[in-house]
Amino acid sequence: MKSALFTGAAVTLGLLLASIGSAQASSVDSPASHQPTPQARQHGIDKAGDAYMGWLANTTTAAGAPAVMAPAASVEGIDVSSHQGNVNWAAQWSAGKRFAYTKASEGNYYTNPYFAQQYNGSYNVGMIRGAYHFATPNDSSGANQANYFVDHGGGWSRDGKTLPGSLDIEYNPYGATCYGLSQAAMVNWIHDFLNTYKARTTRDAVIYTNLDWWSQCTGNSTAFNATNPLWVARYASAPGTLPGGWPFYTIWQYSSTPIDQDRFNGDQSRLVALANG
């Protein structure tokens, strides 16, 4: 565990990065390549930067490995983006939430203007917190977006309360489902992002995805299941069949009501262990 001085510095750094991000977020353009599809607009995505985890809820399962059931021990959490605005973190703590992920960035053009309040607010009430990046692989390389993420709040410190960053890789709200990439090219893009993130932070990023998108766009690649924790999205009573040959999930996003609900696969001590690396 680092000293209180180190922890305070980490929080201050988060605030500084968030303030930089807020200024940049206000200047986001919406070029033709970032015009939300009609389906995305139905889910509240009106402009570039509005994408959020699980925007297109999916409960698809496929034949293969047996369905995975919910764990006996778990920790409850939430994930948030600009759509939630300023979050009442004390109320979330009282509701039993003990961890939170906040959207930090999207592509190489957007940062969440509420990042400081959300990322540091969850930390200040005692939650273990992390940041996530909504990937748009058609915009720039994986390395470029990993650097953008780290530079705008997606870093990590071993303070016992900061989770590794998460790569949100899912349906494209601005066009073709797989962002115009072949399955092989998508796998390479993901490798590029993850390798760069680890080089910058020393941590293996968490991968957020779902079975249907991962199967379509990576060919259900098994390239990451030994290194990167899985955050699986499935709004149902159980996580179901996992993508990519992962033997277990680390986090399960199981609902979006009244806010995105997440469950960590293990007890509080294991959550702290993930934070500490």
C-alpha positions as CSV (number, residue, x, y, z in Angstrom):
1,M,0.0,0.0,0.0
2,K,1.4,3.4,-0.9
3,S,1.4,6.3,1.5
4,A,-1.5,8.8,1.9
5,L,0.6,11.4,0.2
6,F,0.9,9.2,-2.9
7,T,-2.8,8.5,-2.9
8,G,-3.6,12.2,-2.7
9,A,-1.2,12.8,-5.6
10,A,-3.0,10.2,-7.6
11,V,-6.4,11.9,-7.0
12,T,-5.0,15.3,-7.8
13,L,-3.5,13.9,-11.0
14,G,-6.9,12.5,-11.9
15,L,-8.6,15.9,-11.3
16,L,-6.0,17.6,-13.5
17,L,-6.4,15.1,-16.3
18,A,-10.1,15.4,-16.1
19,S,-10.0,19.2,-16.3
20,I,-7.9,18.9,-19.4
21,G,-10.4,16.4,-20.8
22,S,-13.4,18.6,-20.0
23,A,-11.9,21.4,-22.1
24,Q,-11.2,19.0,-25.0
25,A,-14.7,17.4,-24.8
26,S,-16.4,20.7,-25.5
27,S,-14.6,21.0,-28.9
28,V,-15.6,17.5,-30.3
29,D,-16.8,17.7,-33.8
30,S,-19.2,15.2,-35.3
31,P,-17.8,14.3,-38.8
32,A,-19.8,12.1,-41.1
33,S,-18.0,9.0,-39.7
34,H,-19.3,9.8,-36.3
35,Q,-23.0,10.4,-37.0
36,P,-24.9,7.9,-34.8
37,T,-27.0,5.4,-36.6
38,P,-30.8,5.5,-36.1
39,Q,-30.6,2.6,-33.8
40,A,-27.9,4.3,-31.7
41,R,-30.1,7.5,-31.5
42,Q,-32.9,5.3,-30.0
43,H,-30.5,4.5,-27.2
44,G,-29.6,8.1,-26.4
45,I,-26.5,8.4,-28.6
46,D,-27.0,11.8,-30.4
47,K,-23.4,12.8,-31.2
48,A,-19.8,11.7,-31.2
49,G,-18.7,10.9,-27.7
50,D,-22.1,9.7,-26.5
51,A,-21.3,6.0,-26.7
52,Y,-21.4,4.1,-23.5
53,M,-21.0,0.5,-22.2
54,G,-23.7,-1.8,-23.3
55,W,-25.5,0.8,-25.3
56,L,-27.0,-2.1,-27.4
57,A,-28.0,-4.6,-24.8
58,N,-27.4,-8.2,-26.0
59,T,-28.4,-11.5,-24.4
60,T,-27.3,-13.8,-27.3
61,T,-25.8,-17.2,-26.3
62,A,-24.3,-19.7,-28.6
63,A,-23.6,-23.4,-28.6
64,G,-20.3,-24.4,-27.1
65,A,-19.0,-24.3,-23.5
66,P,-21.6,-24.7,-20.7
67,A,-23.3,-21.5,-19.5
68,V,-21.6,-19.9,-16.6
69,M,-23.6,-19.2,-13.5
70,A,-23.4,-16.4,-11.0
71,P,-20.7,-16.7,-8.3
72,A,-21.4,-17.5,-4.6
73,A,-19.2,-14.6,-3.5
74,S,-19.5,-11.2,-5.3
75,V,-19.1,-7.5,-5.0
76,E,-21.6,-5.1,-6.4
77,G,-20.6,-2.1,-8.6
78,I,-21.8,0.3,-11.3
79,D,-20.3,1.9,-14.4
80,V,-21.1,5.5,-15.5
81,S,-20.5,7.9,-18.4
82,S,-21.5,11.5,-19.2
83,H,-25.1,10.3,-19.4
84,Q,-25.2,10.1,-15.6
85,G,-23.8,13.6,-15.0
86,N,-22.9,14.3,-11.4
87,V,-23.4,11.1,-9.5
88,N,-24.6,10.9,-5.9
89,W,-21.8,8.7,-4.7
90,A,-22.9,8.6,-1.1
91,A,-26.3,7.2,-2.2
92,Q,-24.5,4.6,-4.4
93,W,-22.4,3.6,-1.4
94,S,-25.5,3.3,0.8
95,A,-27.0,1.1,-1.9
96,G,-24.1,-1.3,-1.4
97,K,-22.0,-0.4,-4.4
98,R,-18.3,-0.9,-3.7
99,F,-16.6,-0.3,-7.1
100,A,-17.2,1.8,-10.1
101,Y,-15.9,2.3,-13.6
102,T,-16.1,5.7,-15.3
103,K,-15.9,6.4,-19.0
104,A,-12.7,8.5,-19.5
105,S,-12.4,8.6,-23.3
106,E,-13.7,7.6,-26.7
107,G,-11.7,7.1,-29.9
108,N,-9.0,9.8,-30.1
109,Y,-11.4,12.8,-30.0
110,Y,-13.5,12.8,-26.8
111,T,-13.1,12.9,-23.1
112,N,-15.9,12.7,-20.5
113,P,-16.6,16.2,-19.1
114,Y,-17.9,14.6,-15.8
115,F,-14.9,12.4,-15.4
116,A,-13.5,14.3,-12.3
117,Q,-16.7,14.2,-10.4
118,Q,-17.3,10.5,-11.2
119,Y,-13.8,9.1,-11.0
120,N,-12.7,11.0,-7.9
121,G,-16.1,11.1,-6.3
122,S,-16.4,7.3,-6.2
123,Y,-12.9,7.1,-4.8
124,N,-13.7,9.7,-2.1
125,V,-16.6,7.7,-0.7
126,G,-14.4,4.6,-0.4
127,M,-15.1,2.7,-3.6
128,I,-12.5,1.0,-5.7
129,R,-12.6,2.8,-9.0
130,G,-11.4,2.4,-12.6
131,A,-11.7,4.1,-16.0
132,Y,-12.8,2.8,-19.3
133,H,-12.2,3.7,-23.0
134,F,-14.9,3.3,-25.7
135,A,-12.9,2.1,-28.7
136,T,-13.5,3.2,-32.3
137,P,-11.0,1.1,-34.2
138,N,-11.8,2.7,-37.5
139,D,-10.5,6.1,-36.3
140,S,-6.8,5.4,-35.4
141,S,-4.5,2.6,-34.3
142,G,-4.9,0.7,-31.0
143,A,-1.6,2.3,-29.8
144,N,-2.9,5.8,-30.5
145,Q,-6.1,5.2,-28.6
146,A,-4.4,3.5,-25.7
147,N,-2.1,6.5,-25.3
148,Y,-5.1,8.9,-25.6
149,F,-6.8,6.9,-22.8
150,V,-3.8,6.9,-20.5
151,D,-3.2,10.6,-21.1
152,H,-6.8,11.5,-20.2
153,G,-7.5,9.6,-17.0
154,G,-7.0,6.0,-17.8
155,G,-3.8,5.4,-15.9
156,W,-3.2,3.3,-12.9
157,S,-1.4,3.4,-9.5
158,R,-0.9,0.7,-6.9
159,D,-2.9,2.5,-4.1
160,G,-5.3,-0.4,-3.5
161,K,-8.3,1.6,-4.8
162,T,-7.6,1.9,-8.5
163,L,-8.5,-0.8,-11.0
164,P,-6.7,-1.4,-14.3
165,G,-8.3,0.4,-17.2
166,S,-10.9,-1.3,-19.3
167,L,-11.1,-1.5,-23.1
168,D,-14.8,-1.2,-24.1
169,I,-14.9,-3.0,-27.4
170,E,-18.4,-3.6,-28.7
171,Y,-21.0,-2.6,-31.3
172,N,-20.3,0.5,-33.4
173,P,-22.9,3.2,-32.8
174,Y,-21.7,5.2,-35.8
175,G,-21.8,2.6,-38.6
176,A,-20.7,-0.9,-39.5
177,T,-20.9,-3.3,-36.5
178,C,-17.2,-4.3,-36.8
179,Y,-15.9,-0.8,-37.7
180,G,-15.1,-1.9,-41.2
181,L,-12.3,-4.2,-40.0
182,S,-11.8,-7.9,-40.8
183,Q,-11.7,-10.3,-37.9
184,A,-7.9,-10.6,-38.1
185,A,-7.5,-6.8,-38.3
186,M,-9.7,-6.4,-35.3
187,V,-7.6,-8.9,-33.2
188,N,-4.5,-7.0,-34.3
189,W,-6.0,-3.7,-33.3
190,I,-6.9,-5.1,-29.8
191,H,-3.4,-6.4,-29.4
192,D,-2.0,-3.0,-30.3
193,F,-4.2,-1.3,-27.7
194,L,-3.5,-3.8,-24.9
195,N,0.3,-4.0,-25.5
196,T,0.5,-0.2,-25.4
197,Y,-1.6,0.1,-22.3
198,K,0.5,-2.4,-20.5
199,A,3.7,-0.7,-21.6
200,R,2.4,2.6,-20.2
201,T,0.9,1.3,-16.9
202,T,2.4,-2.2,-16.3
203,R,-1.2,-3.6,-16.1
204,D,-3.2,-5.9,-18.4
205,A,-6.3,-4.0,-19.3
206,V,-9.8,-5.5,-18.6
207,I,-11.7,-6.3,-21.8
208,Y,-15.4,-5.4,-21.8
209,T,-17.4,-7.1,-24.6
210,N,-20.2,-9.6,-25.2
211,L,-20.5,-13.0,-26.9
212,D,-22.3,-11.8,-30.0
213,W,-20.0,-8.9,-31.0
214,W,-16.8,-10.8,-30.0
215,S,-17.9,-13.8,-32.2
216,Q,-18.8,-11.6,-35.2
217,C,-15.9,-9.2,-35.1
218,T,-12.9,-11.3,-33.8
219,G,-14.0,-14.7,-34.9
220,N,-14.4,-15.5,-31.2
221,S,-10.6,-15.1,-30.7
222,T,-9.0,-16.9,-27.8
223,A,-5.9,-14.7,-27.9
224,F,-6.5,-12.8,-24.7
225,N,-8.1,-15.2,-22.3
226,A,-4.9,-15.9,-20.4
227,T,-3.8,-12.4,-19.9
228,N,-6.7,-9.9,-19.8
229,P,-9.6,-10.1,-17.3
230,L,-13.0,-10.4,-18.9
231,W,-15.9,-8.0,-18.3
232,V,-18.9,-9.7,-20.0
233,A,-22.1,-7.9,-20.8
234,R,-25.3,-10.0,-20.6
235,Y,-28.6,-8.6,-19.3
236,A,-30.0,-11.8,-17.9
237,S,-30.1,-14.0,-14.8
238,A,-26.7,-15.5,-15.5
239,P,-23.6,-14.5,-17.5
240,G,-24.2,-17.4,-20.0
241,T,-21.6,-18.8,-22.4
242,L,-18.5,-16.7,-22.2
243,P,-16.8,-15.3,-25.4
244,G,-13.2,-16.1,-26.5
245,G,-12.6,-19.2,-24.4
246,W,-12.3,-17.3,-21.2
247,P,-12.5,-19.9,-18.4
248,F,-14.3,-17.4,-16.1
249,Y,-15.4,-13.8,-16.0
250,T,-14.0,-11.1,-13.7
251,I,-16.9,-8.7,-14.0
252,W,-20.4,-9.2,-15.2
253,Q,-22.6,-6.3,-16.4
254,Y,-26.0,-7.8,-15.8
255,S,-28.5,-4.9,-16.0
256,S,-28.8,-1.2,-17.1
257,T,-31.6,-0.4,-14.6
258,P,-31.7,2.1,-13.0
259,I,-28.0,2.5,-13.9
260,D,-25.5,0.0,-15.3
261,Q,-25.2,-2.7,-12.7
262,D,-22.0,-4.8,-12.4
263,R,-21.0,-7.8,-10.3
264,F,-17.4,-8.7,-9.5
265,N,-16.7,-12.4,-9.5
266,G,-15.2,-12.8,-6.0
267,D,-15.2,-11.2,-2.6
268,Q,-13.8,-7.8,-1.5
269,S,-10.3,-9.2,-0.9
270,R,-10.1,-10.4,-4.5
271,L,-11.3,-7.0,-5.8
272,V,-8.5,-5.3,-3.8
273,A,-6.1,-7.9,-5.2
274,L,-7.1,-6.9,-8.8
275,A,-6.6,-3.3,-7.9
276,N,-3.1,-3.9,-6.5
277,G,-2.0,-6.1,-9.4
